[in-house]
Amino acid sequence: MIPDTNLIDGHPSQHLFADEFCCVAWRGSRQIGRSISLGRYLQLGHITAQLGPIHGVSFDERALVQLGYKRRIEVIAPNFTAMAAMVIGTDRIATMHHRLAVIFARNFPLKLLRAPVRIPAFREALKWPASFHLDPALVWLREIITDVAAEVDRTPAKQMKVG
């Protein structure tokens, strides 16, 4: 599974699900209220995730740069799970997938805020080599992944469950 922005021509792919972005902050922060202006968002220290061995610009960072905005990245987390935990006890903010943020907010002292800038939805896709398109085992696996992803896509963030 990869973001649809990373799909490569010549390889079959299939849309799995989409998710919006939101901001996550520590519930105890006195610097961050129930909402956040664009100016305040850009002033705050940010936690972001850069995945994989090639640490390129994150999806949300790319969107912000395209809109002409520059934020202060203070911490780079190895994954989205760490991002949510790393805002606790700080006045930093993280921009992450809404469904995942809702799950974390059930168990951690986090508050979720609407992002003050429109970041395009994150669209996850399944990609496979064209040479394996008809492989029975991969056809079976793609069907299972597609079924699970369809349920994720249908489920509102507040109803998401883990496990």
Disulfide bonds with the S-S distance in Angstrom:
none
